[in-house]
Every structure is written in structure tokens, then in C-alpha cells.
């Protein structure tokens, strides 16, 4: 029977899901830090057990070396799995935060907005891109654990961002601004038109003090984002919005090989 060559009926791959970049990292950590060490350890333990069986049989061997190696591998696996568990816990928090934010953004679709999640931009990713008659908005979600006591807050005075009084290790403001520039440049290259892109930083579940009026970056709790956008003036025509959405989908959607 002649084998018939086939190809995918899809011209394009589906758009990425909210938090997919983080989910991919969770899968990578699990594979490299859990599955691989367990397989290696299992091999060494099997070798040690085989040596012990031969040791007590008619042809005794010295199983001590393989046992020491197996114990070392077991210790490595235990340490690797411990680190992986901590890493995955942090990653899952970030992934779930992005998905909760995506639920809030669904409200914007009722007002003619298009929302694209998890945009891969070279070596980094952009959590959410919102294209609406009110403008283009790039949102970075920062899901942080909160202390059990006190009244933790996020503050931004237009220059310095503090999370519970401390500066984050990585500056979310600079990150959001960089993402906004990337989207603006890609839209300009693709459409030939300039679209205003507003950077936004979101902290799910935190009390976020009001951002100063006129700030170039919004820092918000996600539930406040839809109303902030709807209160903005309409600055993009329907024609230009359709153009931007069409080209944005072309930019972010991977092609099926």
C-alpha cells in the first residue's frame, strides 16, 4: 500500500494561551529537574541492586562502589526535586495570576477591544496586549505572594515602584515600557502607521495606591483596568483598529511548518 504524504490543514498555529510562556517553563523545569534526575538515579540504583544480587550469588562482586554512586545520585535527585518544587510553585503563581488577569480583560471585548495573550518577543514575552478604540495597551502581570500580616501595598509615584515598601529585583516599570516600545515598533513596521501604546503593570490581589495623574505607566490592580481604559478618550478609528488587530495577529501567530 502506497503511503500518502499528508500535511496539516491549518495554515496558522493557534494563538498562545494566557500564561503559556510560564507553563512552558514549568514543563521544562519538571523535565530537567525531576524526570531526568529520577531516571539517572533509577539507573544507578538498579546497577547497585544488580551488584548486590551478584555479590550474594555464586560469583560475588564488590557492590560498594556502585552503592556509593547510587546514593550520590539519590542525593542529587532529592536536591534537584526540592529546588524544582520551589521553582514550580513560583511559576504556577505567575501563571495563575496571568489567567486571572485574562478573565478581567474579557470584559473589554464587550466594548470592541481585542486581547492577545503571551506574545513571544524574541528572548522575552509580553503577558497581554489590548487593542481598543481607546488605544493600544501592553500589560505586564506581576503576581507576588503577600505577607500574612499587615496591610501590604504597591505604590508608584511616577518614578519609583515599591512593593510592600521594597524595590523589586527587576524593575517592572522598565520592563513594561520596553514591551510597549516593542509592540509600537512592530505595529509601525507592519502597518506603516503609528499607534499610541500605553504600558501597564498589574498586581493581582494587592492594594495598589492610585497612580499619579499623567503618569506614562499605569500601575493597577487588574480589576481596575477595564474602567481605566473605558474612561480614556477614543483615539483609534474603527478602520485603524481593524488594521492594527489584523497585523498584530500576523505578528504574534506562529506559522505551521
C-alpha positions in Angstrom: 0.0 0.0 0.0 1.4 3.4 -1.0 1.9 5.7 1.8 0.2 9.0 1.1 2.0 12.1 2.3 -0.1 14.4 4.4 0.1 18.0 5.7 -1.7 20.0 8.3 -5.0 21.6 7.2 -4.1 24.6 9.3 -2.3 27.5 7.7 -1.5 29.0 11.1 -1.0 27.7 14.6 -3.4 28.8 17.3 -2.7 31.9 19.4 -1.0 31.3 22.7 -2.9 31.0 25.9 -2.6 33.3 28.9 0.4 32.2 31.0 1.7 29.8 28.3 5.2 31.1 28.5 5.3 30.3 32.2 3.6 26.9 31.6 6.4 26.1 29.1 8.9 27.0 31.8 7.1 24.8 34.3 7.3 21.9 31.9 11.0 22.5 31.2 11.8 22.6 35.0 9.8 19.4 35.6 11.5 17.6 32.8 15.1 18.7 33.6 14.9 18.9 37.4 12.5 16.0 38.2 12.2 13.5 35.4 15.8 13.4 34.3 17.4 13.1 37.8 14.9 10.3 38.7 15.8 8.4 35.5 19.5 8.7 36.2 19.1 7.8 39.9 16.9 4.8 39.0 19.7 3.5 36.6 22.3 3.7 39.3 20.1 2.1 41.9 19.4 -0.7 39.5 23.1 -1.2 38.9 23.8 -1.3 42.7 21.0 -3.8 43.2 22.3 -6.0 40.5 25.8 -5.9 42.1 24.3 -6.8 45.4 22.5 -9.8 43.9 25.6 -11.0 42.2 27.6 -10.4 45.5 25.4 -12.9 47.3 25.3 -15.3 44.5 27.9 -17.8 43.3 30.1 -15.1 41.8 30.4 -12.4 44.4 31.4 -8.9 43.3 32.1 -5.7 45.2 28.9 -3.7 45.3 30.2 -0.9 47.4 31.3 1.4 44.6 28.0 1.3 42.7 26.1 1.7 46.0 28.1 4.9 46.8 27.4 6.2 43.3 23.7 5.3 43.6 23.5 7.1 47.0 25.2 10.2 45.4 22.7 10.1 42.6 19.8 9.8 45.0 21.1 12.8 47.0 21.4 14.8 43.7 17.8 13.8 42.7 16.4 14.8 46.1 18.1 18.2 46.0 17.1 18.8 42.3 13.4 17.8 43.1 13.4 20.1 46.1 14.7 23.1 44.0 12.2 22.2 41.2 9.3 22.1 43.7 10.1 25.7 44.9 10.6 26.9 41.3 7.4 25.4 40.0 5.5 26.8 43.0 6.6 30.3 42.0 5.9 29.7 38.3 2.4 28.4 39.0 1.6 31.5 41.0 2.7 33.6 38.0 0.8 31.5 35.5 -2.4 31.6 37.6 -2.1 35.3 38.0 -1.9 35.9 34.3 -5.0 33.7 33.8 -7.0 35.6 36.4 -6.0 38.9 34.7 -7.1 37.5 31.4 -10.5 36.9 32.9 -10.8 40.6 33.8 -9.7 41.6 30.3 -12.5 39.6 28.7 -14.8 42.4 29.9 -13.1 44.7 27.4 -14.1 42.6 24.5 -17.7 43.7 25.1 -16.6 47.2 24.2 -14.9 46.3 20.9 -11.4 45.5 22.2 -9.2 42.7 21.0 -7.0 40.9 23.6 -3.9 38.9 22.8 -2.1 36.9 25.4 1.5 35.7 25.9 3.2 37.4 23.0 6.7 35.9 22.3 9.1 38.8 21.6 12.5 37.3 20.9 14.0 36.3 24.3 11.2 37.7 26.4 7.4 37.6 26.4 4.6 40.1 26.8 1.8 39.0 29.0 -1.1 40.8 27.4 -1.8 43.2 24.5 -5.1 45.1 24.3 -6.2 46.8 21.1 -9.2 49.0 21.5 -10.7 52.3 20.3 -9.1 53.9 23.4 -5.6 52.9 22.3 -3.2 50.0 22.5 -2.2 48.8 26.0 0.6 46.4 26.9 0.1 44.9 30.4 2.7 43.0 32.5 1.3 40.9 35.3 3.3 40.7 38.5 1.8 38.0 40.8 3.6 38.3 44.2 2.9 36.5 47.4 1.7 38.7 50.2 2.7 38.7 53.8 0.1 37.2 56.1 0.0 40.2 58.4 -0.2 43.9 57.9 -1.6 45.9 55.0 0.8 45.3 52.1 0.5 47.9 49.3 2.0 48.7 46.0 3.0 52.3 45.4 4.2 54.2 42.4 5.0 57.9 42.5 5.8 58.2 38.8 9.4 57.3 39.3 9.9 54.6 41.9 7.8 51.4 42.3 7.6 49.8 45.7 6.0 46.5 46.6 5.3 46.5 50.4 8.0 49.2 50.8 10.7 47.3 48.8 12.0 47.8 45.3 11.5 44.6 43.1 14.7 42.9 41.9 13.7 43.5 38.3 12.1 46.9 37.5 8.5 46.2 36.3 8.2 49.8 35.0 11.2 49.5 32.7 10.0 46.0 31.6 6.5 47.3 30.7 8.0 50.3 28.9 10.3 48.0 26.9 7.4 45.8 25.9 5.3 48.8 24.8 8.1 50.0 22.6 8.5 46.6 21.0 4.7 46.5 20.2 4.7 50.1 18.9 7.7 49.3 16.6 6.2 46.1 15.3 2.9 47.8 14.5 4.7 50.6 12.8 6.7 48.2 10.7 3.7 46.1 9.7 1.0 48.8 9.2 3.0 51.9 8.3 1.1 53.8 11.0 2.0 54.9 14.5 -0.3 53.7 17.3 0.0 55.0 20.8 0.9 52.2 23.2 0.4 52.5 26.9 2.5 50.4 29.3 0.6 48.9 32.3 1.8 46.9 35.3 -0.8 44.8 37.1 -0.5 43.3 40.7 -3.4 40.8 41.2 -4.8 40.8 44.7 -2.7 43.7 46.0 -3.9 47.1 47.2 -2.4 49.5 44.7 -2.3 53.1 45.6 -3.6 55.4 42.8 -1.1 56.2 40.1 -0.2 59.9 39.8 -2.3 61.7 37.1 -0.5 61.9 33.8 1.9 59.1 34.6 3.4 57.4 31.5 2.8 54.0 33.1 -0.3 52.7 34.9 0.2 50.6 38.0 -3.1 48.9 38.9 -4.9 46.0 40.5 -6.3 44.1 37.5 -10.0 44.7 38.4 -9.4 48.4 37.9 -8.0 48.1 34.3 -11.3 47.9 32.3 -12.7 51.1 33.9 -9.4 52.9 33.4 -9.4 52.0 29.7 -13.1 52.9 29.2 -12.5 56.3 30.8 -9.9 57.1 28.1 -11.0 59.1 25.1 -11.5 57.3 21.8 -8.3 57.9 19.7 -8.4 55.0 17.2 -10.9 54.8 14.4 -12.7 51.5 13.6 -10.7 51.2 10.3 -7.4 51.7 12.0 -8.3 49.3 14.9 -9.2 46.5 12.4 -5.9 47.2 10.7 -3.9 47.0 13.9 -5.7 43.8 15.1 -5.1 42.1 11.7 -1.4 42.9 11.7 -1.0 42.2 15.4 -2.4 38.7 14.8 0.0 38.2 11.9 2.9 39.4 14.1 2.2 37.0 17.0 0.7 34.0 15.4 3.4 31.3 14.5 3.2 29.7 11.1 2.5 26.0 10.8 5.6 24.2 9.4 
